């Protein structure tokens, strides 16, 4: 499930940062989503290639012990998108 990220560009007028319009914000968020989707595709390719944790290994047991719940995975995805979008904005507007 994709969450819509809403950002009001006018709410940051009092800060001393470069002016970033709505199209720049949308471009940065689209970039974040694209990078995240590419990462997911690479992970999917690894699974389809048969590259996975072997059962009864220490790594597999650690994964089972520390495996995140679905809500945490969704939050991590959103955080990845926001992080990539922020890096995009810095690279394109803060130099």
C-alpha positions as CSV (number, residue, x, y, z in Angstrom):
1,X,0.0,0.0,0.0
2,X,1.4,3.4,-1.0
3,X,0.8,6.3,1.2
4,X,0.4,9.8,-0.4
5,X,3.1,12.2,0.9
6,X,1.6,15.7,1.3
7,X,4.0,18.6,1.8
8,X,3.0,22.3,1.9
9,X,5.9,24.2,0.4
10,X,4.7,27.5,1.8
11,X,4.9,26.4,5.4
12,X,8.7,26.8,5.3
13,X,8.9,30.5,4.2
14,X,10.5,31.7,7.5
15,X,13.6,29.5,7.1
16,X,16.7,30.5,5.4
17,X,16.7,27.8,2.7
18,X,16.5,27.9,-1.1
19,X,13.0,28.3,-2.5
20,X,11.7,24.9,-3.6
21,X,8.4,24.9,-5.5
22,X,5.8,22.1,-5.6
23,X,7.1,20.6,-8.9
24,X,10.6,20.2,-7.3
25,X,9.1,18.5,-4.3
26,X,7.1,16.2,-6.5
27,X,10.2,15.4,-8.6
28,X,12.1,14.6,-5.4
29,X,9.4,12.3,-4.1
30,X,9.1,10.6,-7.5
31,X,12.9,10.1,-7.4
32,X,12.6,8.5,-3.9
33,X,9.9,6.2,-5.0
34,X,11.8,5.2,-8.1
35,X,15.0,4.4,-6.2
36,X,13.0,2.4,-3.6
37,X,11.2,0.4,-6.3
38,X,14.5,-0.4,-8.0
39,X,15.9,-1.7,-4.7
40,X,12.8,-3.8,-4.3
41,X,13.2,-5.2,-7.8
42,X,16.8,-6.1,-7.0
43,X,15.7,-8.0,-3.9
44,X,13.0,-9.7,-5.9
45,X,15.6,-10.8,-8.4
46,X,17.8,-12.2,-5.7
47,X,14.9,-14.3,-4.4
48,X,14.0,-15.5,-7.9
49,X,17.6,-16.5,-8.4
50,X,17.4,-18.8,-5.4
51,X,19.7,-16.6,-3.3
52,X,18.3,-16.8,0.2
53,X,19.1,-17.6,3.8
54,X,19.8,-21.2,4.4
55,X,17.7,-22.9,7.0
56,X,19.3,-23.8,10.4
57,X,22.2,-21.3,10.0
58,X,23.0,-18.6,12.5
59,X,22.0,-15.9,10.0
60,X,18.6,-17.6,9.4
61,X,18.0,-17.9,13.2
62,X,18.9,-14.2,13.7
63,X,16.5,-13.2,10.9
64,X,13.7,-15.2,12.5
65,X,14.4,-13.7,15.9
66,X,14.7,-10.1,14.7
67,X,12.3,-10.2,11.7
68,X,10.2,-7.0,11.6
69,X,6.4,-6.9,11.5
70,X,4.7,-5.6,8.3
71,X,3.9,-2.2,9.8
72,X,7.6,-1.7,10.5
73,X,8.5,-2.7,6.9
74,X,6.0,-0.1,5.6
75,X,7.4,2.6,7.8
76,X,10.9,1.7,6.6
77,X,9.8,2.0,3.0
78,X,8.3,5.4,3.6
79,X,11.5,6.5,5.5
80,X,13.6,5.3,2.5
81,X,11.5,7.3,0.1
82,X,11.7,10.5,2.2
83,X,15.5,10.0,2.7
84,X,16.1,9.6,-1.0
85,X,13.8,12.6,-1.8
86,X,15.7,14.8,0.7
87,X,19.1,13.8,-0.8
88,X,17.7,14.7,-4.2
89,X,16.6,18.1,-3.0
90,X,20.0,18.8,-1.4
91,X,21.8,17.8,-4.6
92,X,19.7,19.8,-6.9
93,X,18.8,22.9,-4.9
94,X,21.4,23.5,-2.1
95,X,24.7,23.9,-3.9
